[in-house]
């Protein structure tokens, strides 16, 4: 008899639900995917440890932006908000009609410099010159985040900053925050060793876009170098106001404040979320409409009067309360410093860039380093809290607003990676969702597509969650500064230990030990007492 292979029936080939998936099952694809992810992480780990890898990545990111916009630049065009900026620049240089000088302007007077300067070679090269200036500003901030190019291997803050620039590239390269955000990064990193330069940078950034005023407020309340910073800010302000006065625009120097106060609820603002959902669900009276004069989309609906007319006042009240909390924490730190021992903050100790004096410049030994580290964390936490407040309680909302908080988080990762890991993860996710909303899903959002509305809602939930995290941490700092602790409640522990997934390789080495040791090494090189 000839032997035959046994017949394979459908029942015998069917896999039991209790059998582990093999290479020929659906689980094989999952296994291959996991192995691919592990391989990519290994490759990333090897690449990340190359001394020049971070600069290669910087060059690749900016080259990609140049390449993507090259067809437009060859036609003499511009993208993003740049066509509007170019119109103002052309009117100023060719027609002699200067914003602020000749008419009220939506931006502070200092914004004239980045708006007009790219037009010096003509309208057709406006986009190119703008990108070159932005590249230089980003390079300067990255240079400082890598300790002037000396810390390129163990540099989680620098990698995170590049990640955010990539995730927010549609606005990080094409709006005025492209200049104010790198300036704030540089100012926070120089605050401990060169407070005059830091104060000047913060003042310049504030005269470009108003939001860095929140950082200045935190420095004034919590930093021992406040006097030097304030003097530098006043000098820059006097120069700007004098130039405006010579140009005959002194009456419009504050027009950027009055023009914003008349606006309604903008579509993307976290404060507008309830009315956006009302409009999507068809609630009578709720709708999305276009503000033709400002070229924005706004929302309206039942009960929106208090949000439109009372949000600014509510923001002011919240800001006063938070500044008071920050002042309480700073006073407790100063009292403990006079007693010769720094209070134990909720974060790990380490001398950061925002301290008024570098490690070793205050009380001798470990107490001085701990005091400087606590002050650094307090300044950065205060700056982050006040900046996120400007977003959460603002009736105006735009995608570039995430760049108001990203510079503070980058400086926080540089100073104390463990303490700022949760904000870094939240902001990274918020940045990704922001770009998904604008420009990818913006037209469906205007049409009240449920998916687009849900994505925007998730982004706004992250921002509100970050606000809650900051407030809780600030309360803890204030209590700890006076020797007290927040009662251990379940919600406190969960808010403090927010774990939002983020590309883990970017922050893989951000442990408190490596952060503290690397900061000590950085401040031991060329750090000096501020004059």
C-alpha positions as CSV (number, residue, x, y, z in Angstrom):
1,X,0.0,0.0,0.0
2,X,1.1,3.5,-0.8
3,X,1.2,5.7,2.2
4,X,-0.6,9.0,2.0
5,X,-0.2,12.1,4.1
6,X,-3.0,12.5,6.6
7,X,-5.8,14.8,5.5
8,X,-5.9,18.2,7.2
9,X,-9.4,19.1,8.1
10,X,-10.6,22.6,8.8
11,X,-11.2,21.6,12.4
12,X,-7.6,20.4,12.9
13,X,-6.1,23.5,11.4
14,X,-8.2,25.8,13.4
15,X,-6.3,27.3,16.3
16,X,-7.7,27.0,19.8
17,X,-8.4,30.3,21.4
18,X,-6.3,29.2,24.4
19,X,-3.2,28.5,22.2
20,X,-0.5,31.0,22.2
21,X,-0.3,32.8,18.8
22,X,2.4,31.6,16.5
23,X,4.1,32.8,13.4
24,X,1.2,31.8,11.2
25,X,-1.5,33.4,13.2
26,X,-2.7,36.9,13.9
27,X,-0.4,37.1,16.8
28,X,2.6,36.7,14.4
29,X,2.0,40.1,13.0
30,X,1.8,41.6,16.5
31,X,5.0,39.8,17.4
32,X,6.8,41.1,14.3
33,X,5.5,44.6,15.0
34,X,6.8,44.5,18.6
35,X,10.2,43.2,17.4
36,X,10.3,46.0,14.8
37,X,9.6,48.6,17.6
38,X,12.3,47.0,19.7
39,X,14.7,47.1,16.8
40,X,13.9,50.8,16.1
41,X,14.5,51.6,19.8
42,X,17.9,49.9,19.7
43,X,18.8,51.8,16.6
44,X,17.6,55.0,18.1
45,X,19.6,54.3,21.3
46,X,22.8,53.8,19.3
47,X,22.1,56.9,17.2
48,X,21.3,59.1,20.2
49,X,24.6,58.4,21.7
50,X,26.5,59.7,18.7
51,X,28.1,63.1,19.7
52,X,26.8,64.9,16.6
53,X,23.4,63.1,16.4
54,X,21.4,65.9,17.9
55,X,22.9,68.4,15.4
56,X,22.3,66.0,12.5
57,X,18.7,65.8,13.6
58,X,18.5,69.6,14.0
59,X,19.8,70.0,10.4
60,X,17.5,67.3,9.1
61,X,14.4,68.9,10.6
62,X,15.2,72.4,9.3
63,X,16.3,71.1,5.9
64,X,13.0,69.3,5.6
65,X,11.1,72.5,6.3
66,X,13.2,74.3,3.7
67,X,12.6,71.6,1.1
68,X,8.9,71.4,1.8
69,X,8.6,75.2,1.3
70,X,11.0,75.5,-1.7
71,X,8.3,75.3,-4.4
72,X,6.4,78.1,-2.7
73,X,9.6,80.2,-2.2
74,X,10.5,79.8,-5.9
75,X,7.2,81.3,-6.8
76,X,7.9,84.2,-4.3
77,X,5.1,83.0,-2.0
78,X,4.8,82.7,1.7
79,X,3.0,80.3,4.1
80,X,1.2,80.4,7.4
81,X,0.9,83.9,8.9
82,X,3.8,85.2,6.8
83,X,1.6,86.7,3.9
84,X,0.0,89.0,6.5
85,X,3.4,89.8,8.1
86,X,4.8,90.5,4.6
87,X,1.9,92.9,3.8
88,X,2.7,94.9,7.0
89,X,6.4,94.9,6.2
90,X,5.9,96.1,2.6
91,X,3.5,98.8,3.8
92,X,6.2,100.0,6.2
93,X,9.2,99.9,3.9
94,X,7.6,100.9,0.6
95,X,4.6,103.1,1.6
96,X,5.8,104.5,4.9
97,X,2.8,103.1,6.9
98,X,4.2,101.6,10.0
99,X,2.2,99.5,12.4
100,X,1.9,101.1,15.9
101,X,3.4,104.3,14.5
102,X,0.6,105.0,12.0
103,X,-2.2,102.7,13.1
104,X,-3.2,100.5,16.0
105,X,-1.7,97.0,15.8
106,X,-2.6,93.6,17.3
107,X,1.0,92.9,18.3
108,X,3.4,94.8,20.7
109,X,5.8,97.2,19.0
110,X,8.8,94.9,19.4
111,X,7.2,92.6,16.9
112,X,8.1,95.1,14.1
113,X,11.7,93.8,14.1
114,X,10.9,90.1,13.2
115,X,8.1,91.2,10.9
116,X,9.9,93.9,8.9
117,X,13.5,92.5,8.9
118,X,12.8,89.5,6.5
119,X,11.6,92.0,3.9
120,X,15.0,93.7,3.5
121,X,15.8,91.6,0.4
122,X,12.4,92.1,-1.2
123,X,9.0,90.4,-1.0
124,X,10.0,87.4,-3.1
125,X,12.6,86.4,-0.5
126,X,10.6,87.1,2.6
127,X,9.9,83.4,3.3
128,X,13.6,82.4,2.8
129,X,15.0,85.2,5.1
130,X,12.4,84.4,7.7
131,X,13.4,80.7,7.8
132,X,17.1,81.6,8.0
133,X,16.4,83.8,11.0
134,X,14.2,81.1,12.7
135,X,16.9,78.5,12.1
136,X,19.5,80.8,13.8
137,X,17.2,81.3,16.8
138,X,16.5,77.6,17.2
139,X,20.2,76.8,16.8
140,X,21.0,79.3,19.6
141,X,18.5,77.7,22.0
142,X,19.7,74.2,21.2
143,X,23.3,75.3,21.7
144,X,22.4,76.4,25.2
145,X,20.3,73.3,25.9
146,X,23.4,71.2,25.1
147,X,25.6,73.3,27.5
148,X,27.1,75.3,24.6
149,X,27.6,72.2,22.6
150,X,29.4,70.2,25.3
151,X,26.5,68.0,26.4
152,X,25.2,66.4,23.2
153,X,25.0,62.7,24.3
154,X,23.1,63.0,27.6
155,X,20.8,65.8,26.6
156,X,17.1,64.9,27.1
157,X,15.9,68.5,27.3
158,X,17.5,69.2,23.9
159,X,16.0,66.2,22.3
160,X,12.6,67.0,23.8
161,X,12.8,70.6,22.4
162,X,13.6,69.2,18.9
163,X,10.6,66.8,19.3
164,X,8.3,69.7,20.1
165,X,9.6,71.8,17.2
166,X,8.9,68.9,14.9
167,X,5.4,68.2,16.3
168,X,4.5,71.9,16.1
169,X,6.4,72.7,12.9
170,X,3.4,74.3,11.1
171,X,3.4,77.1,13.7
172,X,6.8,76.7,15.2
173,X,8.4,77.9,11.9
174,X,5.7,80.3,10.6
175,X,4.5,82.5,13.4
176,X,6.0,85.1,15.8
177,X,6.5,82.4,18.5
178,X,9.3,81.1,16.3
179,X,11.4,84.0,17.8
180,X,9.8,84.5,21.3
181,X,10.0,80.8,22.3
182,X,13.7,80.3,21.7
183,X,14.4,83.6,23.4
184,X,12.6,82.4,26.5
185,X,14.5,79.1,26.5
186,X,17.8,81.0,26.3
187,X,16.7,83.5,29.1
188,X,15.8,80.7,31.5
189,X,19.0,78.9,30.9
190,X,21.1,82.1,31.4
191,X,19.2,83.4,34.4
192,X,21.5,81.9,37.0
193,X,24.8,83.1,35.5
194,X,23.9,86.1,33.3
195,X,20.7,87.7,34.8
196,X,21.2,90.9,32.8
197,X,21.2,89.1,29.5
198,X,18.3,86.9,30.7
199,X,16.2,90.0,31.6
200,X,16.9,91.6,28.3
201,X,15.9,88.5,26.4
202,X,12.7,88.2,28.4
203,X,11.8,91.8,27.8
204,X,12.5,91.6,24.1
205,X,10.4,88.4,23.9
206,X,7.6,90.1,25.7
207,X,7.6,93.1,23.3
208,X,7.3,90.5,20.5
209,X,4.4,88.5,22.1
210,X,3.0,89.3,25.5
211,X,3.1,85.8,27.1
212,X,6.7,85.9,28.4
213,X,5.4,88.4,30.9
214,X,4.3,85.4,32.9
215,X,7.9,84.2,33.0
216,X,9.0,87.7,34.2
217,X,6.4,87.6,36.9
218,X,7.7,84.3,38.2
219,X,11.3,85.5,38.2
220,X,10.3,88.7,40.1
221,X,8.5,86.8,42.8
222,X,10.7,83.8,43.2
223,X,14.3,84.7,42.1
224,X,16.9,86.4,44.3
225,X,18.2,88.0,41.1
226,X,15.0,89.9,40.5
227,X,16.5,93.3,40.8
228,X,19.0,92.7,38.0
229,X,16.4,91.2,35.7
230,X,13.9,94.0,36.4
231,X,16.5,96.7,35.5
232,X,17.3,94.9,32.3
233,X,13.6,94.7,31.4
234,X,13.1,98.4,32.1
235,X,16.0,99.4,29.9
236,X,14.7,97.4,27.0
237,X,11.2,98.8,27.6
238,X,12.5,102.4,27.6
239,X,14.3,101.8,24.3
240,X,11.2,100.4,22.7
241,X,8.9,103.1,24.0
242,X,11.4,105.8,22.9
243,X,11.6,104.5,19.4
244,X,7.7,104.4,19.2
245,X,7.6,107.9,20.6
246,X,10.0,109.2,18.0
247,X,7.9,107.5,15.3
248,X,4.8,109.3,16.6
249,X,3.0,106.2,17.7
250,X,3.0,106.7,21.5
251,X,-0.8,106.8,21.6
252,X,-0.9,103.3,20.0
253,X,1.8,101.6,22.1
254,X,-0.8,99.7,24.1
255,X,-3.1,99.0,21.2
256,X,-2.3,95.3,21.3
257,X,-4.1,95.1,24.7
258,X,-7.3,97.0,23.6
259,X,-7.6,95.1,20.3
260,X,-7.6,91.7,22.1
261,X,-10.2,92.7,24.7
262,X,-13.0,93.0,22.1
263,X,-12.7,89.5,20.8
264,X,-15.2,86.7,21.4
265,X,-14.7,83.0,22.1
266,X,-12.2,81.6,19.6
267,X,-12.9,78.1,18.3
268,X,-9.7,76.4,19.7
269,X,-9.7,78.0,23.1
270,X,-10.1,75.5,26.0
271,X,-12.7,78.0,27.4
272,X,-14.8,77.6,24.3
273,X,-15.1,73.8,24.5
274,X,-18.6,73.7,26.0
275,X,-20.1,75.9,23.3
276,X,-18.2,74.0,20.6
277,X,-19.8,70.8,21.8
278,X,-23.2,72.6,21.9
279,X,-22.8,73.6,18.3
280,X,-21.8,70.1,17.3
281,X,-24.8,68.6,19.1
282,X,-27.2,71.1,17.5
283,X,-28.2,73.0,20.7
284,X,-30.3,76.0,19.6
285,X,-28.4,79.2,19.5
286,X,-25.0,77.6,19.4
287,X,-22.9,77.9,16.2
288,X,-19.5,78.5,14.7
289,X,-19.0,81.7,12.7
290,X,-16.2,83.6,11.0
291,X,-14.8,86.8,12.4
292,X,-14.0,88.4,9.0
293,X,-12.0,91.3,10.5
294,X,-9.6,89.0,12.4
295,X,-9.8,86.1,10.0
296,X,-10.6,83.7,12.8
297,X,-13.4,81.2,13.7
298,X,-15.4,81.9,16.8
299,X,-18.2,80.1,18.7
300,X,-21.3,81.4,20.4
301,X,-24.2,79.8,22.3
302,X,-26.4,80.0,25.4
303,X,-24.7,81.4,28.4
304,X,-21.5,82.5,26.6
305,X,-21.8,86.1,27.9
306,X,-19.9,85.5,31.1
307,X,-17.1,83.7,29.2
308,X,-16.8,86.5,26.6
309,X,-16.9,89.4,29.0
310,X,-15.7,87.9,32.3
311,X,-12.9,85.6,31.2
312,X,-10.3,88.3,31.4
313,X,-11.3,89.2,35.0
314,X,-11.4,85.6,36.0
315,X,-7.9,85.1,34.6
316,X,-6.7,88.1,36.6
317,X,-8.1,86.7,39.8
318,X,-6.6,83.3,39.2
319,X,-3.2,84.9,38.4
320,X,-3.3,86.9,41.6
321,X,-4.0,83.8,43.7
322,X,-1.2,81.8,42.0
323,X,1.3,84.7,42.3
324,X,0.4,84.8,46.0
325,X,1.1,81.0,46.3
326,X,4.4,81.5,44.6
327,X,5.3,84.4,46.9
328,X,4.4,82.2,50.0
329,X,6.7,79.4,48.7
330,X,9.5,81.9,47.9
331,X,9.2,83.5,51.3
332,X,9.4,80.1,53.0
333,X,12.5,79.3,51.0
334,X,14.1,82.6,51.9
335,X,13.3,82.0,55.6
336,X,14.9,78.6,55.5
337,X,17.9,80.0,53.6
338,X,18.4,82.5,56.4
339,X,18.2,79.7,58.9
340,X,21.0,77.9,57.1
341,X,19.1,75.0,55.6
342,X,17.0,74.8,52.4
343,X,13.5,73.4,52.6
344,X,12.8,70.1,51.0
345,X,10.8,70.7,47.9
346,X,8.6,68.1,46.3
347,X,11.1,67.7,43.4
348,X,14.7,66.4,43.5
349,X,17.4,68.8,44.4
350,X,19.7,70.1,41.8
351,X,21.0,73.5,40.9
352,X,19.2,74.7,37.8
353,X,19.5,77.5,35.3
354,X,16.8,79.7,36.8
355,X,18.4,80.1,40.2
356,X,19.6,83.6,41.0
357,X,23.0,82.2,42.0
358,X,24.8,79.1,40.8
359,X,25.5,76.1,43.1
360,X,28.0,77.0,45.7
361,X,27.4,80.8,45.5
362,X,25.1,80.8,48.5
363,X,25.5,79.1,51.9
364,X,28.4,76.8,52.0
365,X,28.3,73.1,51.1
366,X,25.2,71.0,50.3
367,X,22.8,73.5,51.8
368,X,23.7,76.2,49.3
369,X,23.3,73.8,46.4
370,X,20.0,72.6,47.7
371,X,18.8,76.2,48.1
372,X,19.8,77.1,44.6
373,X,18.1,74.0,43.3
374,X,14.9,74.7,45.2
375,X,14.8,78.3,43.9
376,X,15.4,77.1,40.3
377,X,12.5,74.6,40.5
378,X,10.3,77.3,42.1
379,X,11.0,79.8,39.4
380,X,10.3,77.3,36.6
381,X,7.2,75.9,38.3
382,X,5.9,79.4,38.8
383,X,6.6,80.3,35.1
384,X,4.9,77.2,33.9
385,X,1.9,77.7,36.1
386,X,1.3,81.3,35.1
387,X,1.9,80.5,31.4
388,X,-0.6,77.7,31.3
389,X,-3.1,79.9,33.2
390,X,-2.9,82.4,30.2
391,X,-4.0,79.6,28.0
392,X,-6.7,77.8,30.0
393,X,-8.5,81.0,31.0
394,X,-8.1,82.8,27.7
395,X,-11.1,83.3,25.4
396,X,-8.6,83.4,22.5
397,X,-6.9,80.2,21.4
398,X,-4.5,79.5,18.6
399,X,-2.2,76.5,17.9
400,X,1.0,78.4,18.6
401,X,-0.1,78.9,22.2
402,X,1.5,75.5,23.1
403,X,4.8,77.2,22.4
404,X,4.0,79.4,25.4
405,X,4.6,76.5,27.8
406,X,7.1,74.4,25.8
407,X,10.1,76.7,26.5
408,X,9.5,76.5,30.3
409,X,9.2,72.8,30.1
410,X,12.4,72.5,28.1
411,X,14.3,74.6,30.7
412,X,12.7,72.5,33.4
413,X,14.0,69.3,31.9
414,X,17.4,70.8,31.7
415,X,17.3,71.8,35.3
416,X,15.5,68.9,36.9
417,X,14.4,66.2,34.5
418,X,12.6,64.0,37.1
419,X,10.5,66.9,38.4
420,X,9.4,68.0,34.9
421,X,8.9,64.6,33.3
422,X,5.1,64.7,33.6
423,X,4.7,68.1,32.1
424,X,7.1,67.1,29.3
425,X,4.9,64.1,28.4
426,X,1.6,66.1,28.6
427,X,3.0,69.0,26.5
428,X,4.4,66.5,23.9
429,X,1.0,64.9,23.5
430,X,-0.7,68.3,23.4
431,X,1.7,69.4,20.7
432,X,0.9,66.4,18.5
433,X,-2.9,66.8,18.9
434,X,-2.6,70.5,18.2
435,X,-1.0,69.9,14.9
436,X,-3.6,67.2,14.2
437,X,-6.3,69.8,14.8
438,X,-4.4,72.5,12.8
439,X,-3.9,72.2,9.9
440,X,-4.9,68.6,9.4
441,X,-8.4,68.6,10.8
442,X,-9.2,72.3,10.8
443,X,-11.7,72.3,7.9
444,X,-13.6,69.3,9.4
445,X,-13.5,71.1,12.8
446,X,-15.2,74.2,11.3
447,X,-17.8,71.9,9.9
448,X,-18.2,70.4,13.4
449,X,-17.0,66.9,12.5
450,X,-17.3,64.8,15.7
451,X,-13.8,63.3,15.2
452,X,-12.2,66.7,14.9
453,X,-14.1,68.1,17.8
454,X,-13.1,65.1,19.9
455,X,-9.4,65.5,19.0
456,X,-9.5,69.2,20.0
457,X,-11.4,68.2,23.2
458,X,-8.6,65.8,24.1
459,X,-6.0,68.4,23.5
460,X,-7.9,70.9,25.7
461,X,-8.3,68.2,28.5
462,X,-4.5,67.8,28.5
463,X,-4.0,71.5,28.9
464,X,-6.5,71.8,31.7
465,X,-4.9,68.7,33.3
466,X,-1.5,70.4,33.1
467,X,-3.0,73.4,34.8
468,X,-4.3,71.2,37.6
469,X,-0.9,69.5,38.0
470,X,0.9,72.9,38.2
471,X,-1.5,74.3,40.8
472,X,-1.2,71.1,42.9
473,X,2.6,71.2,42.8
474,X,2.6,74.9,43.6
475,X,0.4,74.3,46.7
476,X,2.8,71.5,47.7
477,X,5.8,73.8,47.3
478,X,4.1,76.5,49.4
479,X,3.3,74.1,52.2
480,X,6.7,72.4,52.1
481,X,8.5,75.7,52.3
482,X,6.9,76.3,55.7
483,X,7.4,72.8,56.9
484,X,4.0,71.4,56.1
485,X,2.7,68.7,53.8
486,X,-0.4,68.2,51.7
487,X,-2.7,65.5,53.2
488,X,-2.0,62.2,51.4
489,X,-5.2,61.8,49.3
490,X,-5.7,59.4,46.4
491,X,-6.3,62.2,43.9
492,X,-3.1,64.1,45.0
493,X,-0.9,61.1,44.3
494,X,-2.5,60.4,41.0
495,X,-2.3,63.9,39.7
496,X,1.3,64.2,40.9
497,X,2.3,60.9,39.1
498,X,0.6,61.6,35.8
499,X,1.9,58.9,33.4
500,X,1.2,59.8,29.8
501,X,3.0,57.7,27.2
502,X,5.5,59.6,25.1
503,X,8.3,58.4,22.8
504,X,10.2,56.8,25.8
505,X,13.6,57.0,24.1
506,X,13.5,60.8,24.2
507,X,13.3,60.9,28.0
508,X,14.8,57.5,28.7
509,X,17.7,58.8,30.6
510,X,16.0,61.6,32.6
511,X,16.5,60.3,36.0
512,X,16.9,62.5,39.0
513,X,20.4,61.2,39.7
514,X,21.7,61.9,36.2
515,X,20.0,65.3,36.2
516,X,21.5,66.4,39.5
517,X,25.0,65.2,38.7
518,X,25.0,66.7,35.2
519,X,23.8,70.0,36.4
520,X,26.4,70.2,39.1
521,X,29.0,69.5,36.4
522,X,27.6,72.2,34.2
523,X,27.5,74.9,36.9
524,X,31.0,74.0,38.0
525,X,32.3,75.2,34.6
526,X,32.4,79.0,34.4
527,X,29.6,79.7,36.7
528,X,29.9,83.0,38.5
529,X,27.9,85.1,41.0
530,X,25.6,87.5,39.2
531,X,26.5,91.1,39.5
